[in-house]
Amino acid sequence: MKQLLVKFRLEQYGTCLAIALAMSVVSGSPPALSADKKDLRQREAQRRTQQAIKQAQAKNTELEQANTELAAQLKEKEQSAAEILSSLEGSTRKNKRLADDVAREQSRVAELEARLKETESNLLQTRTELA
């Protein structure tokens, strides 16, 4: 009984396969449609690829332009920083010179104060002697 059932199923399967094969031979359009679909998919994929390439090139151009602008700005900032540094160095030299001048003047003031005290002392002594 089992063998008979398996044989019947194989015959059914063979019949279905034969019908499907006959349908595909008789109707030639499904393989053509399949090839058209494949061709259409390839063209669509190619179109998307071309579009992606164009977008990437546009973005690359945009980034290169931004990079050029940033490089110019950086150069300006570096030049400005160099000018500020030079000015700062000049100010530092001037401040040092002024500090040296102040120190010299303070030394002179201290010396003059000492001479004044000595002169006042001598004057007081001379007055005492004359009195």
Buried (B, 14 or more C-beta within 10 A) or exposed (E): EEEEEEEEEEEEEEEEEEEEEEEEEEEEEEEEEEEEEEEEEEEEEEEEEEEEEEEEEEEEEEEEEEEEEEEEEEEEEEEEEEEEEEEEEEEEEEEEEEEEEEEEEEEEEEEEEEEEEEEEEEEEEEEEEEE
